[in-house]
Amino acid sequence: MTPDGLTMCSSKYGPKETMDRLVAAVTSRGMAILARIDHAAGAAKVGLALRSTEVVLFGNARAGTPLMQAAQTMGIDLPLKALVWQDEVGSTWLAYNDPTWLAQRHDALIGMERSLGAMTDALAAVAKEARRRPDRA
């Protein structure tokens, strides 16, 4: 089951490589990495086991600020974030919130179509780059 507003896709790479590739794809497009959170490492510090689970927060103030100007509550969901994890059968997954779903949640859709479209396209592009091998000619 996929939670509402979440885009999930499988990766051909392991969790660490998928996250490293995602970070590289994000930064190559001029977005800033604001935090990288390793939940599995946090769990291990308190003696608990958790399969590889990592979140990255990233963004671009030019893209996010207009959304927060439309609805300051968007600040709870920005910057953008992506989750990479390994499931119980060893598959790697990448997930992120759909920007239009976030804007709808905060009643910030009107006049934001262009910005939301650009964010959605950027997220899809970095997710694709992070999880798929390049086509071979």
C-alpha positions, -999 to +999 in steps of 0.1 A: +000+000+000+013+034-009+003+063+015-016+092+000+006+117-017+037+095-017+055+086-048+074+053-044+097+036-069+121+007-067+158+010-073+183-012-091+209-002-066+214-009-029+202+017-004+236+035+001+243+038-036+208+049-043+210+077-017+245+087-029+232+089-065+201+108-054+223+134-035+245+137-066+215+142-089+200+168-065+232+189-062+239+187-100+206+205-105+216+234-082+196+223-052+211+223-017+214+193+006+203+205+040+205+172+060+210+135+056+195+114+084+204+078+088+176+063+109+192+028+110+223+044+126+201+062+151+183+029+160+216+011+164+228+038+189+199+028+212+203-009+207+175-014+181+177-030+147+163-012+116+170-021+080+187+006+060+165+037+062+178+071+053+162+105+046+177+135+027+163+170+030+170+193+001+157+223-017+159+256-034+146+287-018+135+301-052+112+272-056+100+268-020+095+304-009+066+312-032+047+282-019+053+294+017+042+329+007+010+313-005+006+293+027+031+296+054+021+262+068+039+247+038+070+253+059+062+221+078+066+201+046+095+220+031+123+216+023+116+186+001+127+152+014+133+118+000+134+084+018+155+055+007+151+021+025+156-016+021+125-037+026+122-071+043+131-090+011+162-069+004+147-046-023+156-009-023+129+018-025+129+055-030+100+077-020+091+114-019+060+135-013+042+147-044+044+186-044+009+190-057-004+168-029+015+190-004+001+222-019-034+208-018-029+198+019-021+235+026-047+250+002-019+265-018-027+253-053-041+285-069-014+303-089+012+277-081+007+254-110+040+263-128+061+261-096+045+228-086+050+214-121+087+223-121+091+207-086+073+176-097+094+173-128+126+179-109+118+152-083+109+127-110+142+134-127+164+130-097+145+099-086+150+083-120+187+092-121+192+078-086+176+045-092+181+034-128+212+024-147+218+046-178+207+031-211+235+015-229+240+025-266 
